[in-house]
Amino acid sequence: APDDSGISVGCSMLTYANSTKFNKKNLNKITSNYWGNSYSNSNISNILNSYKLNYRKSKNLPDEISKLLIDSKLIGWFQGRSEFGQRSLGNRSILADPRKKNIKDIVNKSIKFREKFRPFAPAILDYCFEDFFETDGEREINFMEKTKNFKKNKINLVKGVVHQDGSGRVQTVSKNYNIKFYELIQEFFKKTGIPILLNTSFNLNGEPIVETPDDAIRTFFSCGLDYLVIEDFIISK
């Protein structure tokens, strides 16, 4: 977690390792931080019915949601276990089409209510990372903790996720770590030729990232999101 929570845990672990005979060679590389709660379809359907919401269960989520994104819809995306830390990595995310030049202004105005200069992150299929970014030899950035420069010939293709200096705070998405998010971006790639989605945390300005279906529903109806996807269910207003 590239924020204060990750720093505090890391410092504690380092202190423990340095003050004992702990063998650092026994540490395994962390490839996922989806350590929060998850919710079953039956649990979610009960919640949706209790609110008397208009929803349907999707038979092909990647196909349906990629079409909505291409149609300039803003999507609240709620899947599996929530992320640890302040980076939404495809389980508690707001998603949009990065090709739209003014998409940053739209998301800021209708959902995030924050400063115009703040960029939104590109979530990219891992095998396309080198095609769009100057990777400096890195093969993956799983936790959206680094910025990389876009290749100059790609900037105009995805202006919605390019910062003013030509960089992006990138997350590479692997089917080994997040299959649902991967399949959605893959389907968007098939339809558009762009292996990237705009990804930002699922919350309003000043609030924490949504954790429960109830959190997601309240946030959905408090802002300009067009659709909310909770597991296999698609909720509309």
ABEGO torsion letter per residue (X at the ends): XBBAAAAAAAAAAAAAAAABABBAAABBBBABABABBBBBAAAAAAAAAAAGBBBBBBABAAAAAAAAAAAGBBBBBBBEBBBBEABBAGABBBBBBAABAAAAAAAAAAAAGBBAABBBBBBBBAAAAAAABBAGGBABBAAGABBBBBBAAAAAABAAABBAAGBBBBBBBBAAABAAAAAAAAAAAAAAGBABBBBBBBBBBGBBBBABAAAAAAAAAABABABBBBEABBBBX
